[in-house]
Amino acid sequence: MIVAENIHKSYGSLEVLKGITLTIGQAEIVSIVGASGAGKTTLLHILGTLDRFDQGRVVIDGQDISYFNDKQLSEFRNRHIGFVFQFHHLLPEFSALENVCIPAFIAGKGRREAEGHGKELLDLLGLTDRMEHKPSELSGGEQQRVAVARALINNPVVVLADEPSGNLDSKSSGELHRLFFNLRDTMGQCFVIVTHNETLAGMADRRLSIRDGLIL
């Protein structure tokens, strides 16, 4: 599902990634761990087409994105990749359902189709009674589940998560971890999770460690 070959990335004179090569299979859950500054989030952003690399090659779901222009990357990202961040990035003026549907609207889907799928996802995630609530009316765990539903609304082949449980208490964190595995078993997505949470990292099918811009 993901092939990255010899990925290099520098910011000015600082070389962050020094030749990362990895392959991640369909419906595989992979955790990426390492100290702060090791290059974990930079790698995740490159795999998610949010940042460009200086050298190497990235293929996602059979498509080589290495030479995509900005418009092609944006369209590919919207349709093929879902994101879950440490901070939920929910829009405060919109309900849970409206937040979930925004990527579907961007993809050109009609309101009936988008809201129908959004309701299915929120129901699957145990938020049937919270769909019309705004983010300020939801708990941290509920907000993160809304963010997960938003990541899934366009049926992405890959879900990328950056410290998804970083702002959750231990109970909500455990629930989120189990949710990722249930979703993988139910929907078949590939998950790549950057985390400092050793429990979540250890649950993954594979655990990759990055140090000084290289996979150990």
Summary of the structure (lengths in Angstrom):
residues: 216
radius of gyration: 17.0
end to end distance: 21.4
largest distance: 51.3
contacts: 692
relative contact order: 0.21
helix: 40%
strand: 26%
